[in-house]
């Protein structure tokens, strides 16, 4: 081979080799610089102290340690944190990276611009984990975090769900299966005693099992009164959220019509639900109108209540607590009852919350990676097993190891099934005003101060005025 031909072959190879070495050296340098930058970073979070948020901090801290950053958390009260973030954002304060968001508050933050959507990072293959698998998340929870065009740009995903909180019917399985109680029930009502699938069955069961001290229940003399139902009917968010499960099961709108934004609080279905809810008062504890959800659930855990409709997040821990619970092995849960004519199955509320990325953060990519890690299949499985927290991923809900180590979760995928009529709180920037108007109406009717029709008609007028002022309707 001639010297000229040899040079023609060698020169491109030498140049290629040089640029390859240069490229990889620069890539290594860039990664090294990135790691050094991470090690100097403190991620600051403003959170509210709930079990699922404490768990978020636990696992996010693991990821922070792995990449060499510090996670610094400041804890605020549930109501306090909303004002804190809004005021800080409007003041241009850049000290936060992550903050706690209850789903119903998300539109408020989006409207003022305080949140950076995770969509920005998911669409970047250099940032997002290739094994993210969004399809594995519970679809209802993804919908909760995705703008529908009303409160933010349509289709944008704002955050990973951190909390799976479907409402479900919690009941005493031992009493529904007791032979003598089944016989007595059929003798009185003319049909078999079953775990309620309809609200007519719910009413009959609640009525039948309401007993006073000294009466017989499941073959034993009662030492205290026993109640067919317990709900948290304390004015405000407690009675509002408990009541909405019943209203949705009756076929009522979730506050307003989604297509027209016209309030629907005095529609016939909601009036019927209101009357039904008030009628259950006879089967509830005397102090129901002042009870929080913790107090009503505590009565169930003490073995003094047949049924309650409740957020499932806290049920597994409370009902299986060896120090508190008197019903271990005697309870279960299923989808909510319904009114068959509504055409809805298992209607009820589905709550969620999450860690959102603060839009003024200087460390958004790192904040995203912490959220992504906590939402991963591996961490969700650990949360279920180690922390007794219902997972937000379908694969983890159906994981044999999870169901083996947390037997109470065996039916969790059934109460989150996509065919159920589960809805979040209305995603509306005026949620707090809506809550005040509607909860006042429910409380007044429940207390017997005025009729359901009168209370709901007043609320309807107030909602219309609110929606006119907000520009939703003319």
C-alpha positions in Angstrom: 0.0 0.0 0.0 1.3 3.5 -0.9 2.1 6.0 1.8 -0.5 8.3 0.3 -3.3 5.7 0.6 -2.2 4.9 4.1 -2.5 8.5 5.2 -6.0 8.8 3.6 -7.1 5.9 5.8 -5.3 6.9 9.0 -6.1 10.6 9.2 -9.9 10.2 9.5 -9.4 7.5 12.2 -7.0 9.8 14.1 -9.5 12.7 14.0 -12.4 10.4 15.0 -10.5 9.1 17.9 -9.6 12.6 19.0 -13.2 13.8 19.0 -14.4 10.6 20.7 -11.9 11.1 23.6 -12.9 14.8 23.7 -16.6 14.1 23.8 -16.5 11.5 26.5 -14.1 13.7 28.6 -16.5 16.6 28.3 -19.5 14.4 29.1 -17.7 13.1 32.2 -16.7 16.6 33.2 -20.4 17.8 32.8 -21.7 14.9 34.9 -19.0 15.6 37.5 -19.9 19.3 37.6 -23.6 18.3 37.9 -22.8 16.0 40.9 -20.7 18.7 42.5 -23.6 21.2 42.1 -26.1 18.7 43.6 -23.8 18.3 46.7 -24.1 22.0 47.4 -27.9 22.0 47.1 -30.5 22.1 49.9 -34.0 21.2 48.7 -36.5 23.1 50.9 -40.1 21.8 51.3 -43.2 23.2 53.0 -45.4 20.2 54.0 -48.3 19.3 56.2 -47.8 16.5 58.6 -49.9 13.5 57.4 -48.9 9.9 57.4 -48.4 9.8 53.6 -46.4 13.0 53.7 -44.2 11.8 56.4 -43.6 8.7 54.2 -42.8 11.0 51.3 -40.1 12.7 53.3 -38.7 9.3 54.4 -38.2 8.1 50.9 -37.3 11.4 49.3 -34.6 11.7 51.9 -33.2 8.4 50.7 -32.9 9.8 47.1 -31.5 13.1 48.4 -28.7 11.2 50.2 -28.0 9.1 47.1 -27.4 12.2 44.9 -25.7 14.2 47.6 -28.3 16.8 48.4 -30.0 17.8 51.6 -33.8 17.7 52.1 -34.9 20.4 54.6 -38.6 20.2 55.6 -40.7 22.9 57.3 -44.1 21.7 58.7 -47.2 23.8 58.5 -50.8 23.2 59.4 -53.3 22.1 56.8 -54.9 25.6 56.4 -51.8 27.5 57.2 -49.8 26.2 54.3 -52.2 27.5 51.6 -51.8 31.1 52.8 -48.1 30.6 53.3 -47.4 29.5 49.7 -49.7 32.0 48.1 -48.2 34.9 50.0 -44.6 33.8 49.5 -45.2 33.3 45.7 -46.8 36.7 45.3 -43.9 38.2 47.2 -41.4 36.6 44.9 -39.8 34.5 47.6 -37.6 31.8 46.0 -36.7 29.7 49.1 -39.1 26.8 48.4 -38.6 23.8 46.0 -41.5 21.5 47.0 -44.7 22.1 48.8 -47.7 20.1 50.0 -50.9 20.3 47.9 -54.3 18.9 48.7 -55.9 18.1 45.3 -58.7 20.5 45.8 -56.2 23.4 46.3 -54.3 22.6 43.1 -56.4 24.9 40.8 -55.7 27.9 43.1 -51.9 27.4 42.8 -52.1 26.8 39.1 -54.1 29.9 38.5 -51.6 32.1 40.2 -48.6 30.4 38.6 -47.1 28.9 41.7 -46.6 25.3 40.3 -44.3 23.9 37.7 -45.9 20.9 36.0 -43.9 17.6 36.0 -44.9 17.3 32.3 -41.8 19.4 31.6 -39.5 16.8 33.0 -41.4 13.7 31.9 -41.1 14.7 28.3 -37.3 15.1 28.6 -35.6 11.7 28.2 -32.4 13.0 29.7 -34.2 13.6 33.0 -37.1 11.2 33.3 -36.7 7.6 34.3 -37.3 5.4 31.3 -39.1 3.0 33.6 -41.6 5.6 34.8 -44.7 3.8 33.3 -47.4 6.4 33.7 -50.0 3.8 32.7 -49.4 2.0 35.9 -50.8 4.8 38.0 -54.4 4.7 39.1 -56.2 6.5 36.3 -58.5 8.5 38.6 -55.5 9.9 40.5 -53.8 10.9 37.2 -57.0 12.7 36.2 -57.0 14.6 39.5 -53.6 15.9 38.7 -54.2 16.7 35.0 -55.7 20.0 34.0 -59.0 19.7 32.1 -58.7 23.2 30.5 -61.0 24.8 33.1 -58.3 25.6 35.7 -55.1 25.1 33.6 -53.9 24.1 30.2 -55.7 21.0 29.1 -53.9 17.7 29.5 -50.9 18.9 31.5 -49.8 16.6 34.4 -48.9 18.7 37.4 -47.6 16.2 39.9 -47.3 12.5 40.9 -50.1 11.4 43.2 -48.8 10.7 46.7 -52.0 9.5 48.3 -54.7 7.0 47.3 -57.8 7.8 49.3 -61.0 6.3 47.8 -64.0 6.4 50.1 -65.4 3.0 50.8 -68.1 1.2 52.9 -66.4 0.0 56.1 -68.5 -2.7 57.9 -68.6 -5.3 60.6 -68.3 -8.6 58.6 -68.9 -10.7 61.7 -72.3 -9.2 62.3 -73.4 -9.4 58.7 -72.5 -13.1 58.8 -74.0 -14.0 62.2 -76.6 -16.8 61.7 -79.1 -15.5 64.3 -78.9 -11.9 63.1 -79.4 -13.1 59.5 -82.5 -15.1 60.6 -83.9 -12.2 62.6 -83.3 -9.7 59.8 -85.0 -11.8 57.1 -88.0 -12.3 59.4 -88.3 -8.5 59.9 -87.5 -7.2 56.4 -88.4 -10.1 54.1 -85.0 -10.5 52.4 -81.6 -11.8 53.2 -79.2 -9.7 55.2 -76.3 -8.7 52.9 -73.5 -6.1 52.9 -75.4 -3.2 51.4 -75.2 -2.6 47.6 -78.1 -0.1 47.6 -79.0 2.7 50.0 -82.3 1.1 50.8 -80.3 -1.9 52.1 -78.0 0.4 53.9 -80.9 2.0 55.7 -82.5 -1.3 56.7 -79.2 -2.6 58.0 -78.5 0.6 60.0 -82.0 0.5 61.5 -81.9 -3.2 62.3 -78.6 -3.2 64.1 -79.2 0.0 66.1 -79.5 -1.3 69.7 -79.6 0.1 73.2 -77.5 -1.1 76.2 -78.9 -4.3 77.6 -80.2 -5.6 74.3 -78.7 -8.7 72.6 -76.3 -8.3 69.7 -74.8 -11.4 68.1 -75.8 -13.5 71.1 -74.3 -11.1 73.7 -75.7 -8.5 76.1 -74.7 -5.0 75.1 -72.8 -3.0 77.7 -73.3 0.2 75.8 -75.5 1.5 73.0 -74.7 0.2 69.5 -75.2 2.3 66.3 -76.0 1.2 62.8 -74.1 4.1 61.2 -71.6 6.7 62.2 -70.5 9.6 60.0 -68.4 12.7 60.8 -71.1 15.5 60.7 -69.1 18.3 62.3 -69.9 21.5 60.3 -67.4 22.4 57.6 -65.3 19.9 55.6 -66.3 16.9 57.8 -70.0 16.9 57.0 -69.4 18.1 53.5 -67.1 15.2 52.5 -69.1 12.5 54.3 -72.4 13.8 52.7 -71.0 14.0 49.2 -70.5 10.2 49.1 -74.3 9.8 49.6 -75.2 12.5 47.2 -73.1 11.1 44.4 -74.6 7.7 45.0 -78.1 9.2 44.6 -77.1 10.5 41.2 -76.5 14.2 42.2 -74.0 16.4 40.4 -70.7 17.1 42.1 -71.8 20.7 43.0 -72.4 21.9 39.4 -72.8 20.6 35.9 -69.3 20.2 34.4 -70.3 21.2 30.9 -72.3 24.4 31.7 -70.8 25.3 35.2 -74.3 25.8 36.4 -74.7 25.0 40.1 -77.0 22.0 40.8 -77.4 22.0 44.6 -81.2 22.0 44.6 -81.7 19.4 41.9 -84.1 16.6 42.8 -81.3 14.0 43.3 -79.5 16.2 45.8 -82.7 17.0 47.7 -83.4 13.3 47.9 -79.9 12.6 49.1 -80.2 15.3 51.7 -83.4 13.9 53.1 -81.9 10.4 53.2 -78.8 11.6 55.0 -80.9 13.4 57.6 -83.0 10.3 58.1 -79.8 8.3 59.1 -79.4 10.6 62.2 -81.7 8.2 64.1 -79.1 5.4 63.7 -76.0 7.6 64.5 -74.5 8.4 67.9 -76.2 11.3 69.7 -73.1 13.6 69.2 -72.8 12.9 65.5 -73.4 16.6 64.6 -70.1 17.5 66.4 -68.0 14.5 65.3 -64.8 14.7 63.3 -63.8 11.8 61.1 -61.4 10.6 63.7 -64.1 10.5 66.3 -66.6 8.6 64.2 -64.0 6.1 63.1 -62.9 5.7 66.7 -66.4 4.5 67.6 -66.2 1.9 64.8 -62.8 0.7 66.0 -64.2 0.4 69.6 -66.8 -2.0 68.2 -69.8 0.2 68.7 -70.8 0.8 65.1 -72.0 -1.4 62.2 -71.0 0.7 59.2 -69.3 3.9 58.1 -68.3 5.4 54.8 -64.8 6.7 55.2 -61.5 7.4 53.5 -59.6 4.1 53.4 -56.1 5.6 54.1 -56.6 5.5 57.9 -58.9 2.6 58.1 -56.4 -0.2 57.8 -54.1 1.2 60.5 -56.9 2.1 63.0 -58.9 -1.1 62.6 -55.9 -3.4 63.0 -54.2 -1.5 65.8 -53.6 -4.1 68.6 -53.7 -1.5 71.3 -56.9 0.3 70.2 -59.0 -2.0 68.0 -61.7 -4.3 69.4 -62.6 -5.5 65.9 -59.5 -7.1 64.5 -60.5 -9.8 62.1 -64.2 -8.7 62.4 -64.3 -5.9 59.7 -64.0 -5.5 56.0 -64.6 -2.9 53.3 -66.2 -2.7 49.8 -67.5 -0.2 47.3 -70.1 2.3 48.4 -73.8 1.6 48.0 -75.8 3.4 45.4 -79.3 4.2 44.2 -79.7 1.8 41.2 -81.6 4.4 39.2 -78.6 6.6 39.2 -76.7 4.2 37.0 -73.6 4.8 39.0 -71.5 2.0 40.6 -69.6 2.6 43.9 -70.1 6.3 43.7 -68.1 8.4 46.1 -65.2 10.7 46.7 -61.6 9.9 45.8 -59.0 12.1 47.6 -55.4 12.7 46.8 -52.5 14.9 47.6 -49.0 15.4 46.3 -45.7 17.3 46.5 -45.7 20.0 43.9 -42.7 21.8 42.4 -42.6 25.4 43.3 -42.4 27.5 40.2 -39.8 29.9 41.7 -37.5 27.1 42.7 -33.9 27.2 41.5 -33.6 23.4 41.8 -36.6 22.1 39.8 -34.9 19.1 38.2 -33.6 17.8 41.6 -37.1 18.3 43.1 -38.6 16.4 40.2 -36.2 13.5 40.8 -37.2 13.2 44.4 -40.9 13.1 43.5 -40.2 10.6 40.7 -38.3 8.3 43.1 -41.2 8.3 45.7 -43.7 7.5 42.9 -41.6 4.6 41.6 -43.0 1.0 41.8 -40.2 -0.1 44.2 -40.9 2.7 46.7 -44.7 2.4 46.4 -44.3 -1.3 47.3 -42.2 -0.5 50.3 -44.7 2.2 51.4 -47.4 -0.4 51.3 -45.5 -3.0 53.2 -43.5 -0.9 55.6 -45.8 2.1 56.2 -49.2 0.5 55.7 -50.1 3.1 53.0 -52.4 2.2 50.1 -50.3 2.4 46.8 -51.1 4.7 43.9 -49.9 2.1 41.4 -52.0 -0.7 40.0 -49.2 -3.2 39.9 -48.5 -2.6 43.6 -52.2 -2.9 44.5 -52.2 -6.4 43.0 -48.7 -7.4 44.2 -48.9 -10.8 46.0 -46.3 -9.9 48.5 -48.2 -6.7 49.4 -51.4 -8.6 49.9 -49.6 -11.2 51.9 -48.0 -8.8 54.3 -50.9 -6.3 54.4 -54.0 -8.6 54.1 -56.4 -5.7 54.5 -55.2 -4.4 51.1 -56.4 -7.4 49.3 -59.6 -5.7 48.0 -58.0 -2.3 47.4 -57.9 -2.6 43.6 -61.6 -3.4 43.7 -62.5 -0.1 45.4 -60.4 1.9 42.9 -61.6 0.1 39.7 -62.0 2.3 36.7 -65.7 1.4 36.3 -66.6 3.0 39.6 -68.1 6.5 39.8 -65.3 7.9 42.0 -64.8 11.7 41.8 -62.4 14.1 43.5 -63.5 17.3 45.1 -64.4 19.8 42.5 -61.3 21.2 41.0 -62.3 24.8 41.3 -60.3 27.9 42.4 -63.4 28.9 44.5 -63.5 25.6 46.4 -63.4 27.1 49.8 -66.3 29.4 49.1 -68.2 26.5 47.7 -67.4 24.4 50.8 -68.7 27.1 53.1 -72.0 27.5 51.3 -72.8 23.9 50.8 -71.6 22.6 54.2 -73.7 25.3 55.9 -76.8 24.0 54.1 -76.1 20.4 55.0 -75.4 21.3 58.6 -78.6 23.3 58.9 -80.7 20.5 57.5 -79.0 17.8 59.6 -79.6 19.9 62.8 -83.2 20.3 61.9 -83.0 24.1 61.8 -84.7 24.3 58.4 -85.9 21.8 55.9 -83.6 20.2 53.3 -85.5 22.0 50.5 -85.2 25.4 52.1 -81.5 25.0 53.0 -80.6 23.7 49.6 -82.5 26.5 47.8 -80.7 29.1 49.8 -77.4 27.4 48.9 -78.3 27.2 45.3 -78.9 31.0 45.1 -75.6 31.7 46.9 -73.7 29.4 44.5 -75.2 31.1 41.4 -74.2 34.5 42.8 -70.7 33.2 43.4 -70.4 31.7 39.9 -71.7 34.9 38.3 -69.2 37.0 40.2 -66.5 34.6 39.1 -67.6 34.9 35.5 -68.4 31.2 35.1 -72.1 31.8 34.2 -74.0 34.8 33.0 
